[in-house]
Amino acid sequence: MIACEVMTREVSSLIAQSEHVISVRWMQQGLHDNPSLLNRMLKEKIAEIEAQNEQLAADQKFDAIVLGYGLCSNGVIGIGSDTLPLVIPKCDDCIALFLGSQSRYLELFHRHKGIYWYTPGWIEHAFTPSPASYRQRLQEYTEIYGEENAEFLLEQENSWIANYRYGIFIDSPVYHRKDYAEYAQSAAESFGWTYLGVMGKMDYFSELLSGVWDSARFLVCPPGYIAEATYDDSKLKAMPKN
């Protein structure tokens, strides 16, 4: 598996209980902000796995590579393996994985226009908007650019906040932290957003690691194929590499 570190706790919990032997390559959070970088790093990780697989004994070889990524700003487009099936969830991004399905993600997305999502993993590994994180960012900028410039830079960075109306915290079924929910609620209220808390589900993660992939929820790229966007509800399709 190749996965973002924001899902470490959920994925690790499932791996500990899985009948399969699963090896994970963790990727740093935030790569979806630079899709070309995410794309390049995924290709590099796949090449590393393919090379490792060649050296393994027959009974230890990998059966497939699964990605803990959806489309992720089209960062997975053009990704494939020459020697192993590549499995990709048919969803927009990791939020659908945390919620348990793409359909639940879309239900919330359409019901509450303008959502900023929080999860325990995002709070732990990412720069999530909150009064505390912005005070820290302001201090860092002040040390580098001076007080006046720091305030201007932060104001420009925060301009996107006006595009959001809801702050939704997705609690983890495997790692409940009351203070994380309170952090998300406080952040939402400080920005004038309506706060909502929902419980995450493990279904999508579990199916991804099951070894049995429903074609409605997962793209399975055969060796020598790559993922291409469909620009419809199916999200992805497999196309021959050459």
Phi, psi and omega in degrees: 000141170245123188214157176282144184295345179292343180254019184304313186292316181294311182294317181298322178298317180290319180298322181297335182253359187282147173284346180267155171267116188237126176254137184241135168255111182275138179248147181294148178292151172099357182294335179295340177290342178229081187304325180293323177291316177303314180301313181296318183290326175296317178298321179295318179295319179297318178298321178296317181294317178299317180295317178297319183299326179296333184269349184280152173296157186304321183279359180245359183293150178289147176268332183193165171247129176245144180253135171270044180224144167266215177301318176047066179057034180067020179292341181264357182292133181086002181275140176192172177237143179279340189233347184227150170298142178243125186249126183230129176298138178273078181211169183289315182196190187292343180300321177298322178296315179295327181278344178104346179188156173293324182294321178292321176301312181294324178300312179290321181300317182279332180284326183236093183290129177085067184254133164254126186263141172238141170224163176305317180296323178292319179296324182283326190245349186239165171275098181262140183295129176193161176304319182294316182292327179285328174296320178294316179297320179298318179297317180297316181293322180298319179295329183269315191248351186094158189298311184297314180294324181297316179297320179294315180299317181293322177299318178294318179297326185274001184298334181292340185302329181295343181277354184248150180234342183229143168244115183246125177262123177263104181288149182268131177294341184252354185205086182272126176230109180301323183291334177290319176297319179295322176301312181295320180295315179298319179296313181301315181294324181292333179265001180079021178268154170281130182264138174223141173245132178230153178269131176289167177229151184263000187305312186291317176301314182299316180293323179300323183264005186281333187089356176237113190243114176293127184295341178284337185246346183220142169265128173249106179275117176295161175306136181087001178247160177232160179277134175232148179284143177260341181060033172217192185295338180283346173070306190221153173217161180261135178230146176303140185296321182244000000 
